[in-house]
Amino acid sequence: MASLLRGAIWRLFPRKGYCSWGTQGKLSQGFVEALKALVGSPHVSTAAAVREQHGHDESMHRCQPPDAVVWPQNVEQVSQLAALCYGHGVPIIPFGTGTGVEGGVCAVQGGVCINLTHMDRILELNPDDFSAVVEPGVTHKALNAHLRDSGLWFPVDPGADASLCGMVATGASGTNAVRYGTMRDNVLNLEVVLPDGRLLHTAGPGRYFRKSAAGYNLTGLFVGSEGTLGLITAATLRLHPAPEAMVAATCAFPSIQAAVDSTIHILQAAVPVARIEFLDDVMMDACNRYSKLNCCVAPTLFLEFHGSEQALAEQVQRTEEITQHNGASHFSWAKNAEERSRLWVARHNAWYAALSLRPGCKGYSTDVCVPISRLPEILVQTKEDLKASGLTGTITGHVGDGNFHCILLVDPEDPEELLRVKAFAEQLGRRALALHGTCTGEHGIGLGKRQLLQEEVGAVGMETMRQLKAMLDPRGLMNPGKVL
Ligand SMILES: Cc1cc2nc3c(=O)[nH]c(=O)nc-3n(C[C@H](O)[C@H](O)[C@H](O)COP(=O)(O)OP(=O)(O)OC[C@H]3O[C@@H](n4cnc5c(N)ncnc54)[C@H](O)[C@@H]3O)c2cc1C
């Protein structure tokens, strides 16, 4: 049926004269009419303001607008749009909620931005099997609101209210990953529209099993693919039982070393901590001001524990012993939901708190992740480098996973400062690689880390990735210029 319709559209709007290859600026009127015929006129825009809005994410990467933006309403339309664009050499850029921080939605070669936010239904909820199927426009907050009275929740929580399929595409994680894993661990199946319009179910249509040894892991291939292999049109996600009780805490330390040592000791003691987040003194100061907290301005851990009341008491006692042994002070517990929420809202707003340190500037977030034993040395060294660089920046991190961010503030109109930020980020990336880590724990490669990716995976790794890309996208039209 889909291919019949595709054929009819191509006959209606013959290919010749649709657009130039790698559109960059111009789509022919005929092509725009073909888009409208597929999804309806109200769901296509070529207005400058709309294109501009879709040409950038939250990062400092320069805005590069697509030539048109379309809002498909269902998977059939996505498939037909992909086939139309692919058949005419038009780049395709998937768009979730635009909260990415690596320039993933920039239309570097022009093309059609496919905004998936109108497809926002929760298609299935299987409480007994702890799974749900969502369309690409559903955000993690919307899913959790839907799950509120079900006794279940979805724990992956990037600071922004990102779309769940955007989170699949970037391999996102957040503050709960130390206990519940990242998107890689929480996706059971994906429905993907391949660049030429064919529909793939990565684990087989309708399946939502917990484990499988059936062939290659196609689901894993698309987690972190950053829109370069296909459009994710539905995700089957793993849900978790909502914790019986929760308690959060903050504690301040005399040094970064002491905070990170405590993290390692808590994990070594097998305390099943649900969240363990580090904020340096500059970040803590910014959060105090931005979110009206009253925490000590010092290297700080934000912690959270989940479990039964009895289990919580044990976890809390053990953690207090460990942190006190490492010189912690100002231990403060948040037991009721309101206090806890205030703390985590502040943590999730750390990006905006950092931006408020230099109004008018853009933020650039580094994202290295190292084996946990190497965390103290890289964090201490990074703090020294940051001071020496003269840049304004904060450090915050999901330290339980060995992952941390320097949020660097940069004046986008100052080319010299932009270069210094880039140099700092590259040096930090290389230091992580030297310590057996990765240049990106959760934000992805996007535009800015392609060189580091090459250094990370090596020549054969890159060649294998290029071959996979060429097999799925032989014309190189899916989100070109990203990752590889
Ligand atoms: C304040 C703030 C805090 C953040 N905190 C975190 C954090 O703690 N952890 C973390 O991991 N990230 C964090 N992020 C980054 C961001 O929220 C994540 O990268 C998120 O996964 C992006 O989702 P999105 O829907 O906004 O994707 P977009 O920005 O729209 O797109 C990101 C990439 O995914 C592709 N894409 C989007 N949707 C699809 C789809 N359906 N199919 C195929 N490709 C698609 C795009 O083409 C692009 O390459 C934060 C961002 C902000 C602004």
The ligand as a MOL file (V3000), in Angstrom:
LIG
                    3D

  0  0  0     0  0            999 V3000
M  V30 BEGIN CTAB
M  V30 COUNTS 53 58 0 0 0
M  V30 BEGIN ATOM
M  V30 1 C 19.0190 21.5130 30.5030 0
M  V30 2 C 19.4570 20.2710 29.7730 0
M  V30 3 C 19.8530 19.1710 30.5040 0
M  V30 4 C 20.2320 18.0040 29.8600 0
M  V30 5 N 20.5930 16.9240 30.6120 0
M  V30 6 C 20.9290 15.7780 30.0040 0
M  V30 7 C 21.2850 14.6260 30.7660 0
M  V30 8 O 21.3270 14.6530 31.9890 0
M  V30 9 N 21.5580 13.4820 30.1010 0
M  V30 10 C 21.5150 13.4100 28.7380 0
M  V30 11 O 21.7480 12.3390 28.1910 0
M  V30 12 N 21.2160 14.4870 27.9880 0
M  V30 13 C 20.9230 15.6590 28.5780 0
M  V30 14 N 20.5890 16.7530 27.8260 0
M  V30 15 C 20.6240 16.6690 26.3430 0
M  V30 16 C 19.2890 16.2850 25.6580 0
M  V30 17 O 18.1770 16.5180 26.4800 0
M  V30 18 C 19.3540 14.8320 25.2010 0
M  V30 19 O 20.3930 14.6780 24.2520 0
M  V30 20 C 18.0400 14.3150 24.5820 0
M  V30 21 O 18.1420 12.9350 24.4280 0
M  V30 22 C 17.7030 14.9570 23.2560 0
M  V30 23 O 16.3710 14.6020 22.9260 0
M  V30 24 P 15.4940 15.5180 21.9440 0
M  V30 25 O 14.1760 14.8720 21.7790 0
M  V30 26 O 15.4760 16.9170 22.4040 0
M  V30 27 O 16.3610 15.3550 20.6120 0
M  V30 28 P 16.7520 16.4760 19.5360 0
M  V30 29 O 17.6000 17.5330 20.1450 0
M  V30 30 O 15.5330 16.9050 18.8110 0
M  V30 31 O 17.6510 15.5810 18.5580 0
M  V30 32 C 18.8610 15.0330 19.0130 0
M  V30 33 C 19.4140 14.0750 17.9400 0
M  V30 34 O 18.5560 12.9440 17.8280 0
M  V30 35 C 18.0050 12.8480 16.5050 0
M  V30 36 N 16.6010 12.4540 16.6840 0
M  V30 37 C 15.6590 13.0560 17.4620 0
M  V30 38 N 14.5050 12.3680 17.4020 0
M  V30 39 C 14.7200 11.3060 16.5830 0
M  V30 40 C 13.9180 10.2360 16.1160 0
M  V30 41 N 12.6400 10.0850 16.5000 0
M  V30 42 N 14.4760 9.3390 15.2660 0
M  V30 43 C 15.7740 9.4440 14.8730 0
M  V30 44 N 16.5740 10.4420 15.2830 0
M  V30 45 C 16.0540 11.3550 16.1320 0
M  V30 46 C 18.1740 14.2330 15.9110 0
M  V30 47 O 18.2790 14.1770 14.5040 0
M  V30 48 C 19.4710 14.6890 16.5560 0
M  V30 49 O 20.5730 14.1540 15.8850 0
M  V30 50 C 20.2300 17.9520 28.4390 0
M  V30 51 C 19.8430 19.0620 27.7040 0
M  V30 52 C 19.4670 20.2230 28.3510 0
M  V30 53 C 19.0460 21.4050 27.5300 0
M  V30 END ATOM
M  V30 BEGIN BOND
M  V30 1 1 1 2
M  V30 2 1 2 3
M  V30 3 2 2 52
M  V30 4 2 3 4
M  V30 5 1 4 5
M  V30 6 1 4 50
M  V30 7 2 5 6
M  V30 8 1 6 7
M  V30 9 1 6 13
M  V30 10 2 7 8
M  V30 11 1 7 9
M  V30 12 1 9 10
M  V30 13 2 10 11
M  V30 14 1 10 12
M  V30 15 2 12 13
M  V30 16 1 13 14
M  V30 17 1 14 15
M  V30 18 1 14 50
M  V30 19 1 15 16
M  V30 20 1 16 17
M  V30 21 1 16 18
M  V30 22 1 18 19
M  V30 23 1 18 20
M  V30 24 1 20 21
M  V30 25 1 20 22
M  V30 26 1 22 23
M  V30 27 1 23 24
M  V30 28 2 24 25
M  V30 29 1 24 26
M  V30 30 1 24 27
M  V30 31 1 27 28
M  V30 32 2 28 29
M  V30 33 1 28 30
M  V30 34 1 28 31
M  V30 35 1 31 32
M  V30 36 1 32 33
M  V30 37 1 33 34
M  V30 38 1 33 48
M  V30 39 1 34 35
M  V30 40 1 35 36
M  V30 41 1 35 46
M  V30 42 1 36 37
M  V30 43 1 36 45
M  V30 44 2 37 38
M  V30 45 1 38 39
M  V30 46 1 39 40
M  V30 47 2 39 45
M  V30 48 1 40 41
M  V30 49 2 40 42
M  V30 50 1 42 43
M  V30 51 2 43 44
M  V30 52 1 44 45
M  V30 53 1 46 47
M  V30 54 1 46 48
M  V30 55 1 48 49
M  V30 56 2 50 51
M  V30 57 1 51 52
M  V30 58 1 52 53
M  V30 END BOND
M  V30 END CTAB
M  END
